[in-house]
Amino acid sequence: MRIVLVEPDIPQNVGAAIRAAACFGAAVEIIGPCGFPLDSREVRRVAMDYGLLAPVRLHAGWQAFRACAEPPSRLVLLTTRGEDSLWDFRFAPGDAILLGRESAGAPEEVRAAVDAQVKIPMAPGARSLNLAVAAAVALAEARRQLAGRPPACG
């Protein structure tokens, strides 16, 4: 299982997503360009030492990610415009959960290439969750389905 952040804008969200991925035993990949330097102090401050548990793999852009030597089994885009509810979607080992930019979502090129577009059901009137929170919710649900329950994290 892995999360893939597509052109993220906010360093603190990336740090928190790295930490969430580490707690759920997932890998992290980032597709550039990013809206900040990846070695920024904000990323390190929020990720703390969890980056050692979830090393980050960088890709220069979408085409570089697609040419990766270890392609995921399926690309699952987490989006407010998703067709399927996260609660109804069935994850499989090797899935990659993609999350688009905080300011604009996933580019059309990405949307066109994914195997599924999934949304997290929310209360009426709520627009979206923070990127790192959404990643953690999706990872927890995927882990619940695949392993019975998420691992503990300190």
Rosetta constraint file for C-alpha pairs under 8 A:
AtomPair CA 1 CA 25 HARMONIC 7.85 0.50
AtomPair CA 1 CA 26 HARMONIC 5.27 0.50
AtomPair CA 1 CA 27 HARMONIC 6.57 0.50
AtomPair CA 1 CA 93 HARMONIC 6.24 0.50
AtomPair CA 1 CA 94 HARMONIC 5.01 0.50
AtomPair CA 1 CA 95 HARMONIC 5.49 0.50
AtomPair CA 1 CA 96 HARMONIC 6.03 0.50
AtomPair CA 1 CA 97 HARMONIC 7.89 0.50
AtomPair CA 2 CA 21 HARMONIC 7.64 0.50
AtomPair CA 2 CA 26 HARMONIC 4.86 0.50
AtomPair CA 2 CA 27 HARMONIC 4.42 0.50
AtomPair CA 2 CA 28 HARMONIC 5.64 0.50
AtomPair CA 2 CA 29 HARMONIC 7.36 0.50
AtomPair CA 2 CA 94 HARMONIC 7.45 0.50
AtomPair CA 2 CA 95 HARMONIC 6.81 0.50
AtomPair CA 2 CA 96 HARMONIC 4.93 0.50
AtomPair CA 2 CA 97 HARMONIC 6.27 0.50
AtomPair CA 3 CA 21 HARMONIC 7.27 0.50
AtomPair CA 3 CA 26 HARMONIC 6.95 0.50
AtomPair CA 3 CA 27 HARMONIC 6.34 0.50
AtomPair CA 3 CA 28 HARMONIC 5.12 0.50
AtomPair CA 3 CA 29 HARMONIC 6.32 0.50
AtomPair CA 3 CA 96 HARMONIC 5.57 0.50
AtomPair CA 3 CA 97 HARMONIC 4.70 0.50
AtomPair CA 3 CA 98 HARMONIC 5.85 0.50
AtomPair CA 3 CA 99 HARMONIC 7.62 0.50
AtomPair CA 3 CA 135 HARMONIC 7.22 0.50
AtomPair CA 3 CA 139 HARMONIC 8.00 0.50
AtomPair CA 4 CA 28 HARMONIC 5.90 0.50
AtomPair CA 4 CA 29 HARMONIC 4.64 0.50
AtomPair CA 4 CA 30 HARMONIC 5.59 0.50
AtomPair CA 4 CA 31 HARMONIC 7.19 0.50
AtomPair CA 4 CA 96 HARMONIC 6.57 0.50
AtomPair CA 4 CA 97 HARMONIC 5.97 0.50
AtomPair CA 4 CA 98 HARMONIC 4.61 0.50
AtomPair CA 4 CA 99 HARMONIC 6.28 0.50
AtomPair CA 5 CA 14 HARMONIC 7.94 0.50
AtomPair CA 5 CA 28 HARMONIC 7.77 0.50
AtomPair CA 5 CA 29 HARMONIC 6.32 0.50
AtomPair CA 5 CA 30 HARMONIC 4.80 0.50
AtomPair CA 5 CA 31 HARMONIC 6.13 0.50
AtomPair CA 5 CA 98 HARMONIC 5.90 0.50
AtomPair CA 5 CA 99 HARMONIC 5.09 0.50
AtomPair CA 5 CA 100 HARMONIC 6.20 0.50
AtomPair CA 5 CA 101 HARMONIC 7.60 0.50
AtomPair CA 6 CA 30 HARMONIC 6.09 0.50
AtomPair CA 6 CA 31 HARMONIC 4.83 0.50
AtomPair CA 6 CA 32 HARMONIC 6.68 0.50
AtomPair CA 6 CA 98 HARMONIC 6.91 0.50
AtomPair CA 6 CA 99 HARMONIC 5.97 0.50
AtomPair CA 6 CA 100 HARMONIC 4.79 0.50
AtomPair CA 6 CA 101 HARMONIC 6.04 0.50
AtomPair CA 6 CA 106 HARMONIC 6.75 0.50
AtomPair CA 7 CA 30 HARMONIC 7.18 0.50
AtomPair CA 7 CA 31 HARMONIC 5.55 0.50
AtomPair CA 7 CA 32 HARMONIC 4.85 0.50
AtomPair CA 7 CA 33 HARMONIC 5.25 0.50
AtomPair CA 7 CA 34 HARMONIC 4.79 0.50
AtomPair CA 7 CA 35 HARMONIC 7.13 0.50
AtomPair CA 7 CA 100 HARMONIC 6.70 0.50
AtomPair CA 7 CA 101 HARMONIC 5.54 0.50
AtomPair CA 8 CA 14 HARMONIC 7.27 0.50
AtomPair CA 8 CA 30 HARMONIC 7.86 0.50
AtomPair CA 8 CA 32 HARMONIC 7.64 0.50
AtomPair CA 8 CA 33 HARMONIC 7.82 0.50
AtomPair CA 8 CA 34 HARMONIC 5.26 0.50
AtomPair CA 8 CA 35 HARMONIC 6.27 0.50
AtomPair CA 8 CA 100 HARMONIC 6.90 0.50
AtomPair CA 8 CA 101 HARMONIC 4.74 0.50
AtomPair CA 8 CA 102 HARMONIC 6.51 0.50
AtomPair CA 9 CA 34 HARMONIC 6.04 0.50
AtomPair CA 9 CA 35 HARMONIC 4.46 0.50
AtomPair CA 9 CA 36 HARMONIC 6.79 0.50
AtomPair CA 9 CA 101 HARMONIC 6.06 0.50
AtomPair CA 9 CA 102 HARMONIC 6.12 0.50
AtomPair CA 9 CA 103 HARMONIC 7.08 0.50
AtomPair CA 10 CA 14 HARMONIC 6.70 0.50
AtomPair CA 10 CA 35 HARMONIC 6.89 0.50
AtomPair CA 10 CA 36 HARMONIC 7.27 0.50
AtomPair CA 10 CA 102 HARMONIC 7.41 0.50
AtomPair CA 11 CA 15 HARMONIC 6.32 0.50
AtomPair CA 11 CA 36 HARMONIC 6.65 0.50
AtomPair CA 11 CA 38 HARMONIC 7.45 0.50
AtomPair CA 11 CA 40 HARMONIC 7.26 0.50
AtomPair CA 11 CA 42 HARMONIC 5.76 0.50
AtomPair CA 11 CA 43 HARMONIC 5.05 0.50
AtomPair CA 12 CA 16 HARMONIC 6.18 0.50
AtomPair CA 12 CA 42 HARMONIC 5.53 0.50
AtomPair CA 12 CA 43 HARMONIC 5.34 0.50
AtomPair CA 12 CA 46 HARMONIC 6.00 0.50
AtomPair CA 13 CA 17 HARMONIC 6.00 0.50
AtomPair CA 13 CA 43 HARMONIC 7.75 0.50
AtomPair CA 13 CA 130 HARMONIC 7.67 0.50
AtomPair CA 13 CA 131 HARMONIC 6.28 0.50
AtomPair CA 13 CA 132 HARMONIC 5.37 0.50
AtomPair CA 14 CA 18 HARMONIC 6.14 0.50
AtomPair CA 14 CA 43 HARMONIC 6.21 0.50
AtomPair CA 14 CA 47 HARMONIC 7.84 0.50
AtomPair CA 14 CA 132 HARMONIC 6.97 0.50
AtomPair CA 15 CA 19 HARMONIC 6.34 0.50
AtomPair CA 15 CA 42 HARMONIC 7.32 0.50
AtomPair CA 15 CA 43 HARMONIC 4.36 0.50
AtomPair CA 15 CA 44 HARMONIC 6.40 0.50
AtomPair CA 15 CA 45 HARMONIC 7.33 0.50
AtomPair CA 15 CA 46 HARMONIC 4.79 0.50
AtomPair CA 15 CA 47 HARMONIC 4.13 0.50
AtomPair CA 15 CA 48 HARMONIC 7.82 0.50
AtomPair CA 16 CA 20 HARMONIC 6.17 0.50
AtomPair CA 16 CA 43 HARMONIC 7.88 0.50
AtomPair CA 16 CA 46 HARMONIC 5.68 0.50
AtomPair CA 16 CA 47 HARMONIC 5.62 0.50
AtomPair CA 16 CA 132 HARMONIC 5.62 0.50
AtomPair CA 17 CA 21 HARMONIC 6.02 0.50
AtomPair CA 17 CA 47 HARMONIC 7.77 0.50
AtomPair CA 17 CA 131 HARMONIC 7.56 0.50
AtomPair CA 17 CA 132 HARMONIC 4.53 0.50
AtomPair CA 17 CA 133 HARMONIC 7.63 0.50
AtomPair CA 17 CA 135 HARMONIC 6.54 0.50
AtomPair CA 17 CA 136 HARMONIC 7.18 0.50
AtomPair CA 18 CA 22 HARMONIC 6.17 0.50
AtomPair CA 18 CA 28 HARMONIC 6.58 0.50
AtomPair CA 18 CA 47 HARMONIC 5.90 0.50
AtomPair CA 18 CA 50 HARMONIC 6.89 0.50
AtomPair CA 18 CA 51 HARMONIC 6.24 0.50
AtomPair CA 18 CA 54 HARMONIC 6.34 0.50
AtomPair CA 18 CA 56 HARMONIC 7.77 0.50
AtomPair CA 19 CA 23 HARMONIC 6.33 0.50
AtomPair CA 19 CA 46 HARMONIC 7.71 0.50
AtomPair CA 19 CA 47 HARMONIC 5.16 0.50
AtomPair CA 19 CA 48 HARMONIC 7.63 0.50
AtomPair CA 19 CA 50 HARMONIC 5.28 0.50
AtomPair CA 19 CA 51 HARMONIC 6.87 0.50
AtomPair CA 19 CA 54 HARMONIC 7.55 0.50
AtomPair CA 20 CA 24 HARMONIC 6.37 0.50
AtomPair CA 20 CA 132 HARMONIC 7.36 0.50
AtomPair CA 20 CA 135 HARMONIC 7.53 0.50
AtomPair CA 20 CA 136 HARMONIC 5.58 0.50
AtomPair CA 21 CA 25 HARMONIC 5.96 0.50
AtomPair CA 21 CA 26 HARMONIC 4.77 0.50
AtomPair CA 21 CA 27 HARMONIC 6.37 0.50
AtomPair CA 21 CA 28 HARMONIC 6.76 0.50
AtomPair CA 21 CA 54 HARMONIC 6.33 0.50
AtomPair CA 21 CA 136 HARMONIC 7.16 0.50
AtomPair CA 21 CA 139 HARMONIC 7.45 0.50
AtomPair CA 22 CA 26 HARMONIC 5.96 0.50
AtomPair CA 22 CA 27 HARMONIC 7.39 0.50
AtomPair CA 22 CA 50 HARMONIC 5.97 0.50
AtomPair CA 22 CA 51 HARMONIC 7.25 0.50
AtomPair CA 22 CA 53 HARMONIC 5.22 0.50
AtomPair CA 22 CA 54 HARMONIC 4.75 0.50
AtomPair CA 23 CA 151 HARMONIC 7.11 0.50
AtomPair CA 23 CA 152 HARMONIC 7.14 0.50
AtomPair CA 23 CA 153 HARMONIC 5.14 0.50
AtomPair CA 24 CA 139 HARMONIC 6.69 0.50
AtomPair CA 24 CA 140 HARMONIC 6.96 0.50
AtomPair CA 24 CA 143 HARMONIC 7.34 0.50
AtomPair CA 24 CA 150 HARMONIC 6.41 0.50
AtomPair CA 24 CA 151 HARMONIC 6.09 0.50
AtomPair CA 24 CA 152 HARMONIC 7.99 0.50
AtomPair CA 24 CA 153 HARMONIC 7.74 0.50
AtomPair CA 25 CA 53 HARMONIC 7.77 0.50
AtomPair CA 25 CA 54 HARMONIC 7.33 0.50
AtomPair CA 25 CA 151 HARMONIC 7.75 0.50
AtomPair CA 26 CA 54 HARMONIC 6.63 0.50
AtomPair CA 26 CA 139 HARMONIC 7.86 0.50
AtomPair CA 27 CA 54 HARMONIC 5.38 0.50
AtomPair CA 27 CA 55 HARMONIC 6.70 0.50
AtomPair CA 27 CA 56 HARMONIC 7.11 0.50
AtomPair CA 28 CA 54 HARMONIC 6.28 0.50
AtomPair CA 28 CA 55 HARMONIC 6.55 0.50
AtomPair CA 28 CA 56 HARMONIC 4.99 0.50
AtomPair CA 28 CA 57 HARMONIC 6.34 0.50
AtomPair CA 29 CA 56 HARMONIC 5.47 0.50
AtomPair CA 29 CA 57 HARMONIC 4.62 0.50
AtomPair CA 29 CA 58 HARMONIC 5.78 0.50
AtomPair CA 29 CA 59 HARMONIC 7.44 0.50
AtomPair CA 30 CA 56 HARMONIC 7.09 0.50
AtomPair CA 30 CA 57 HARMONIC 6.31 0.50
AtomPair CA 30 CA 58 HARMONIC 5.00 0.50
AtomPair CA 30 CA 59 HARMONIC 6.13 0.50
AtomPair CA 31 CA 58 HARMONIC 6.15 0.50
AtomPair CA 31 CA 59 HARMONIC 4.78 0.50
AtomPair CA 31 CA 60 HARMONIC 6.08 0.50
AtomPair CA 31 CA 61 HARMONIC 5.27 0.50
AtomPair CA 31 CA 62 HARMONIC 6.29 0.50
AtomPair CA 31 CA 65 HARMONIC 6.83 0.50
AtomPair CA 32 CA 58 HARMONIC 7.47 0.50
AtomPair CA 32 CA 59 HARMONIC 6.09 0.50
AtomPair CA 32 CA 60 HARMONIC 5.00 0.50
AtomPair CA 32 CA 61 HARMONIC 4.91 0.50
AtomPair CA 32 CA 62 HARMONIC 7.61 0.50
AtomPair CA 33 CA 60 HARMONIC 6.54 0.50
AtomPair CA 33 CA 61 HARMONIC 6.47 0.50
AtomPair CA 34 CA 38 HARMONIC 7.48 0.50
AtomPair CA 36 CA 40 HARMONIC 7.29 0.50
AtomPair CA 38 CA 43 HARMONIC 7.08 0.50
AtomPair CA 39 CA 43 HARMONIC 6.92 0.50
AtomPair CA 39 CA 44 HARMONIC 7.25 0.50
AtomPair CA 40 CA 44 HARMONIC 6.68 0.50
AtomPair CA 41 CA 45 HARMONIC 5.97 0.50
AtomPair CA 42 CA 46 HARMONIC 6.30 0.50
AtomPair CA 43 CA 47 HARMONIC 5.94 0.50
AtomPair CA 44 CA 48 HARMONIC 5.61 0.50
AtomPair CA 44 CA 49 HARMONIC 7.95 0.50
AtomPair CA 47 CA 51 HARMONIC 6.13 0.50
AtomPair CA 49 CA 53 HARMONIC 7.82 0.50
AtomPair CA 50 CA 54 HARMONIC 6.45 0.50
AtomPair CA 51 CA 55 HARMONIC 5.38 0.50
AtomPair CA 51 CA 56 HARMONIC 7.27 0.50
AtomPair CA 59 CA 64 HARMONIC 5.72 0.50
AtomPair CA 59 CA 65 HARMONIC 5.54 0.50
AtomPair CA 60 CA 64 HARMONIC 6.02 0.50
AtomPair CA 60 CA 65 HARMONIC 7.63 0.50
AtomPair CA 61 CA 65 HARMONIC 6.40 0.50
AtomPair CA 62 CA 66 HARMONIC 6.24 0.50
AtomPair CA 62 CA 110 HARMONIC 7.51 0.50
AtomPair CA 63 CA 67 HARMONIC 6.17 0.50
AtomPair CA 64 CA 68 HARMONIC 6.39 0.50
AtomPair CA 66 CA 71 HARMONIC 7.21 0.50
AtomPair CA 67 CA 71 HARMONIC 7.82 0.50
AtomPair CA 72 CA 94 HARMONIC 5.53 0.50
AtomPair CA 72 CA 95 HARMONIC 5.68 0.50
AtomPair CA 72 CA 96 HARMONIC 5.83 0.50
AtomPair CA 73 CA 93 HARMONIC 7.67 0.50
AtomPair CA 73 CA 94 HARMONIC 5.23 0.50
AtomPair CA 73 CA 95 HARMONIC 5.38 0.50
AtomPair CA 73 CA 96 HARMONIC 7.48 0.50
AtomPair CA 74 CA 94 HARMONIC 7.15 0.50
AtomPair CA 74 CA 95 HARMONIC 4.88 0.50
AtomPair CA 74 CA 96 HARMONIC 6.19 0.50
AtomPair CA 74 CA 114 HARMONIC 7.47 0.50
AtomPair CA 74 CA 115 HARMONIC 5.95 0.50
AtomPair CA 75 CA 95 HARMONIC 6.20 0.50
AtomPair CA 75 CA 96 HARMONIC 5.13 0.50
AtomPair CA 75 CA 97 HARMONIC 6.33 0.50
AtomPair CA 75 CA 98 HARMONIC 6.86 0.50
AtomPair CA 75 CA 113 HARMONIC 7.89 0.50
AtomPair CA 75 CA 114 HARMONIC 4.92 0.50
AtomPair CA 75 CA 115 HARMONIC 5.27 0.50
AtomPair CA 75 CA 116 HARMONIC 6.73 0.50
AtomPair CA 76 CA 95 HARMONIC 6.91 0.50
AtomPair CA 76 CA 96 HARMONIC 5.95 0.50
AtomPair CA 76 CA 97 HARMONIC 4.85 0.50
AtomPair CA 76 CA 98 HARMONIC 5.90 0.50
AtomPair CA 76 CA 114 HARMONIC 6.08 0.50
AtomPair CA 76 CA 115 HARMONIC 5.95 0.50
AtomPair CA 76 CA 116 HARMONIC 4.91 0.50
AtomPair CA 76 CA 117 HARMONIC 5.92 0.50
AtomPair CA 76 CA 118 HARMONIC 6.93 0.50
AtomPair CA 77 CA 82 HARMONIC 7.80 0.50
AtomPair CA 77 CA 97 HARMONIC 5.83 0.50
AtomPair CA 77 CA 98 HARMONIC 4.62 0.50
AtomPair CA 77 CA 99 HARMONIC 6.12 0.50
AtomPair CA 77 CA 111 HARMONIC 7.43 0.50
AtomPair CA 77 CA 114 HARMONIC 6.50 0.50
AtomPair CA 77 CA 115 HARMONIC 7.93 0.50
AtomPair CA 77 CA 116 HARMONIC 6.15 0.50
AtomPair CA 77 CA 117 HARMONIC 4.74 0.50
AtomPair CA 77 CA 118 HARMONIC 6.03 0.50
AtomPair CA 78 CA 82 HARMONIC 6.87 0.50
AtomPair CA 78 CA 97 HARMONIC 6.64 0.50
AtomPair CA 78 CA 98 HARMONIC 5.96 0.50
AtomPair CA 78 CA 99 HARMONIC 5.52 0.50
AtomPair CA 78 CA 100 HARMONIC 7.89 0.50
AtomPair CA 78 CA 117 HARMONIC 6.01 0.50
AtomPair CA 78 CA 118 HARMONIC 4.96 0.50
AtomPair CA 78 CA 119 HARMONIC 5.70 0.50
AtomPair CA 78 CA 120 HARMONIC 7.69 0.50
AtomPair CA 78 CA 134 HARMONIC 7.96 0.50
AtomPair CA 78 CA 138 HARMONIC 7.99 0.50
AtomPair CA 79 CA 99 HARMONIC 7.13 0.50
AtomPair CA 79 CA 100 HARMONIC 7.73 0.50
AtomPair CA 79 CA 105 HARMONIC 7.39 0.50
AtomPair CA 79 CA 117 HARMONIC 6.45 0.50
AtomPair CA 79 CA 118 HARMONIC 5.95 0.50
AtomPair CA 79 CA 119 HARMONIC 5.24 0.50
AtomPair CA 79 CA 120 HARMONIC 7.82 0.50
AtomPair CA 80 CA 118 HARMONIC 7.75 0.50
AtomPair CA 80 CA 119 HARMONIC 5.29 0.50
AtomPair CA 80 CA 120 HARMONIC 7.24 0.50
AtomPair CA 80 CA 127 HARMONIC 7.59 0.50
AtomPair CA 80 CA 128 HARMONIC 6.61 0.50
AtomPair CA 81 CA 117 HARMONIC 7.52 0.50
AtomPair CA 81 CA 118 HARMONIC 7.73 0.50
AtomPair CA 81 CA 119 HARMONIC 6.66 0.50
AtomPair CA 82 CA 117 HARMONIC 4.50 0.50
AtomPair CA 82 CA 118 HARMONIC 4.27 0.50
AtomPair CA 82 CA 119 HARMONIC 4.55 0.50
AtomPair CA 83 CA 116 HARMONIC 7.79 0.50
AtomPair CA 83 CA 117 HARMONIC 5.62 0.50
AtomPair CA 83 CA 118 HARMONIC 5.80 0.50
AtomPair CA 83 CA 119 HARMONIC 6.96 0.50
AtomPair CA 84 CA 88 HARMONIC 6.82 0.50
AtomPair CA 84 CA 89 HARMONIC 6.32 0.50
AtomPair CA 84 CA 116 HARMONIC 7.83 0.50
AtomPair CA 84 CA 117 HARMONIC 6.48 0.50
AtomPair CA 84 CA 118 HARMONIC 4.78 0.50
AtomPair CA 84 CA 119 HARMONIC 6.17 0.50
AtomPair CA 85 CA 89 HARMONIC 6.15 0.50
AtomPair CA 85 CA 118 HARMONIC 5.67 0.50
AtomPair CA 85 CA 119 HARMONIC 5.15 0.50
AtomPair CA 85 CA 120 HARMONIC 6.01 0.50
AtomPair CA 85 CA 121 HARMONIC 6.34 0.50
AtomPair CA 86 CA 118 HARMONIC 5.70 0.50
AtomPair CA 86 CA 119 HARMONIC 5.62 0.50
AtomPair CA 86 CA 120 HARMONIC 5.30 0.50
AtomPair CA 86 CA 121 HARMONIC 7.22 0.50
AtomPair CA 86 CA 138 HARMONIC 7.19 0.50
AtomPair CA 86 CA 141 HARMONIC 7.69 0.50
AtomPair CA 87 CA 120 HARMONIC 7.71 0.50
AtomPair CA 87 CA 141 HARMONIC 7.59 0.50
AtomPair CA 89 CA 118 HARMONIC 7.35 0.50
AtomPair CA 90 CA 142 HARMONIC 7.97 0.50
AtomPair CA 90 CA 145 HARMONIC 7.53 0.50
AtomPair CA 91 CA 95 HARMONIC 6.79 0.50
AtomPair CA 91 CA 142 HARMONIC 5.74 0.50
AtomPair CA 91 CA 145 HARMONIC 6.97 0.50
AtomPair CA 91 CA 146 HARMONIC 7.27 0.50
AtomPair CA 92 CA 146 HARMONIC 7.15 0.50
AtomPair CA 93 CA 146 HARMONIC 7.18 0.50
AtomPair CA 97 CA 135 HARMONIC 7.84 0.50
AtomPair CA 97 CA 138 HARMONIC 7.74 0.50
AtomPair CA 99 CA 105 HARMONIC 7.43 0.50
AtomPair CA 99 CA 106 HARMONIC 6.95 0.50
AtomPair CA 99 CA 131 HARMONIC 7.20 0.50
AtomPair CA 99 CA 135 HARMONIC 7.45 0.50
AtomPair CA 100 CA 104 HARMONIC 7.28 0.50
AtomPair CA 100 CA 105 HARMONIC 4.26 0.50
AtomPair CA 100 CA 106 HARMONIC 3.98 0.50
AtomPair CA 100 CA 107 HARMONIC 7.42 0.50
AtomPair CA 101 CA 105 HARMONIC 4.57 0.50
AtomPair CA 101 CA 106 HARMONIC 6.05 0.50
AtomPair CA 102 CA 130 HARMONIC 7.85 0.50
AtomPair CA 102 CA 131 HARMONIC 6.60 0.50
AtomPair CA 106 CA 110 HARMONIC 6.16 0.50
AtomPair CA 106 CA 111 HARMONIC 6.51 0.50
AtomPair CA 107 CA 111 HARMONIC 6.44 0.50
AtomPair CA 108 CA 112 HARMONIC 6.03 0.50
AtomPair CA 109 CA 113 HARMONIC 6.57 0.50
AtomPair CA 110 CA 114 HARMONIC 6.44 0.50
AtomPair CA 111 CA 117 HARMONIC 7.89 0.50
AtomPair CA 120 CA 134 HARMONIC 7.66 0.50
AtomPair CA 120 CA 138 HARMONIC 7.90 0.50
AtomPair CA 122 CA 126 HARMONIC 6.28 0.50
AtomPair CA 122 CA 127 HARMONIC 7.98 0.50
AtomPair CA 122 CA 128 HARMONIC 7.91 0.50
AtomPair CA 129 CA 133 HARMONIC 6.32 0.50
AtomPair CA 129 CA 134 HARMONIC 5.71 0.50
AtomPair CA 130 CA 134 HARMONIC 6.06 0.50
AtomPair CA 131 CA 135 HARMONIC 6.15 0.50
AtomPair CA 132 CA 136 HARMONIC 6.17 0.50
AtomPair CA 133 CA 137 HARMONIC 6.18 0.50
AtomPair CA 134 CA 138 HARMONIC 6.18 0.50
AtomPair CA 135 CA 139 HARMONIC 6.05 0.50
AtomPair CA 136 CA 140 HARMONIC 5.99 0.50
AtomPair CA 137 CA 141 HARMONIC 6.27 0.50
AtomPair CA 138 CA 142 HARMONIC 6.09 0.50
AtomPair CA 139 CA 143 HARMONIC 5.98 0.50
AtomPair CA 140 CA 144 HARMONIC 6.00 0.50
AtomPair CA 140 CA 150 HARMONIC 6.04 0.50
AtomPair CA 141 CA 145 HARMONIC 6.23 0.50
AtomPair CA 142 CA 146 HARMONIC 6.13 0.50
AtomPair CA 143 CA 147 HARMONIC 5.46 0.50
AtomPair CA 143 CA 148 HARMONIC 6.94 0.50
AtomPair CA 143 CA 149 HARMONIC 6.27 0.50
AtomPair CA 143 CA 150 HARMONIC 5.48 0.50
AtomPair CA 144 CA 148 HARMONIC 4.68 0.50
AtomPair CA 144 CA 149 HARMONIC 4.38 0.50
AtomPair CA 144 CA 150 HARMONIC 5.74 0.50
AtomPair CA 145 CA 149 HARMONIC 7.56 0.50
